[in-house]
Amino acid sequence: MVTLTQDSPALAEHYDVAGLRQFEHGKLLLQDLGLARGEHVLDVGCGTGRLTELAAQIVGAAGSVVGVDPLPLRIDIAARRRLANLVFRTGQAEDLSAFPAGRFDAVVLNSVFHWLPEKSQPLAEAFRVLHKGGRLGISTATTDAPHQINQILESLRTSGRFGGFRVGTIGTPHRVGSEELQRLFTAAGFARSELRLRSFTDTFASPEEVASFNAASAFGNFLGDLDASQKEALVDALYTELESLRTDDGIRLQRHLIFAVAYKE
Ligand SMILES: C[S@@+](CC[C@H](N)C(=O)[O-])C[C@H]1O[C@@H](n2cnc3c(N)ncnc32)[C@H](O)[C@@H]1O
């Protein structure tokens, strides 16, 4: 089960650096959304706010950007970014009642959707706060093409060597397939949507860096359901698998994400 209570100052600070990977694909999401000067944007699950700040630079002084995230430690870091048209506050995708209907031109969820156990309410809220002609941009891990790290963890799980653990303990537990995502958009009222799959190769210096990236990205949920001895054994096995992938450049792992833009007409 995803919990919002396992974050720590160290994880939050580390995410601000390790999350450059999410920032890179977040830039593509902003391009897909075609953000323009003067627009008003809500970044849901903004984390430490790096992408939110970029959105504020793109929309300029005539526009505005609000970043919300349920983790206060991440919002504290985000709030260090000071631009006149940029505001951060705690908040969750499931409840955007702090904002009136039709307030935004664009709503962004970059690497957030796969953390949401229930999708209909967040989509209904995004739809509500968008005005007509507004659009929702989502990048999300997908069941269509699991991340390589998840494939490795899944093969370790099915090996039976670790007493079995639930898939929910593995990173990005609430992935969606593209067909399901399109169905969810339609049910929420979006008139049409455009989806594309993009793949990324991340390079890591060590297995420890892979683990710390995943721990910071998962705000304490990575392998979180395991007891200490299970975790130790699994991490040992994971590190062995990761070392076997080492190249001259480091350990290279692929991630695959759906990029979706849904339109309110
Ligand atoms: C991998 S980080 C992505 C952060 C940021 N969007 C970025 O691009 O760097 C995932 C974020 O989702 C947030 N999150 C988790 N559950 C959420 C929820 N129910 N509503 C909104 N955000 C949530 C976490 O707090 C975390 O900051």
PDBQT file of the ligand as one rigid body, heavy atoms in Angstrom, charges set to zero:
ROOT
HETATM    1  C1  LIG A 301       8.204  10.841  -8.494  1.00  0.00    +0.000 C 
HETATM    2  S1  LIG A 301       7.533  12.203  -7.628  1.00  0.00    +0.000 S 
HETATM    3  C2  LIG A 301       7.221  13.351  -8.966  1.00  0.00    +0.000 C 
HETATM    4  C3  LIG A 301       7.371  14.772  -8.509  1.00  0.00    +0.000 C 
HETATM    5  C4  LIG A 301       7.255  15.829  -9.590  1.00  0.00    +0.000 C 
HETATM    6  N1  LIG A 301       5.982  15.784 -10.254  1.00  0.00    +0.000 N 
HETATM    7  C5  LIG A 301       8.381  15.745 -10.584  1.00  0.00    +0.000 C 
HETATM    8  O1  LIG A 301       8.113  15.704 -11.792  1.00  0.00    +0.000 OA
HETATM    9  O2  LIG A 301       9.560  15.729 -10.176  1.00  0.00    +0.000 OA
HETATM   10  C6  LIG A 301       5.912  11.658  -7.200  1.00  0.00    +0.000 C 
HETATM   11  C7  LIG A 301       5.142  12.685  -6.392  1.00  0.00    +0.000 C 
HETATM   12  O3  LIG A 301       3.778  12.265  -6.321  1.00  0.00    +0.000 OA
HETATM   13  C8  LIG A 301       3.285  12.763  -5.119  1.00  0.00    +0.000 C 
HETATM   14  N2  LIG A 301       2.024  12.097  -4.737  1.00  0.00    +0.000 N 
HETATM   15  C9  LIG A 301       1.845  10.892  -4.186  1.00  0.00    +0.000 A 
HETATM   16  N3  LIG A 301       0.549  10.668  -3.934  1.00  0.00    +0.000 NA
HETATM   17  C10 LIG A 301      -0.116  11.772  -4.342  1.00  0.00    +0.000 A 
HETATM   18  C11 LIG A 301      -1.483  12.178  -4.324  1.00  0.00    +0.000 A 
HETATM   19  N4  LIG A 301      -2.435  11.377  -3.843  1.00  0.00    +0.000 N 
HETATM   20  N5  LIG A 301      -1.805  13.391  -4.798  1.00  0.00    +0.000 NA
HETATM   21  C12 LIG A 301      -0.849  14.208  -5.304  1.00  0.00    +0.000 A 
HETATM   22  N6  LIG A 301       0.462  13.878  -5.342  1.00  0.00    +0.000 NA
HETATM   23  C13 LIG A 301       0.823  12.687  -4.865  1.00  0.00    +0.000 A 
HETATM   24  C14 LIG A 301       4.400  12.490  -4.128  1.00  0.00    +0.000 C 
HETATM   25  O4  LIG A 301       4.248  13.225  -2.960  1.00  0.00    +0.000 OA
HETATM   26  C15 LIG A 301       5.617  12.839  -4.962  1.00  0.00    +0.000 C 
HETATM   27  O5  LIG A 301       6.053  14.143  -4.737  1.00  0.00    +0.000 OA
ENDROOT
TORSDOF 0
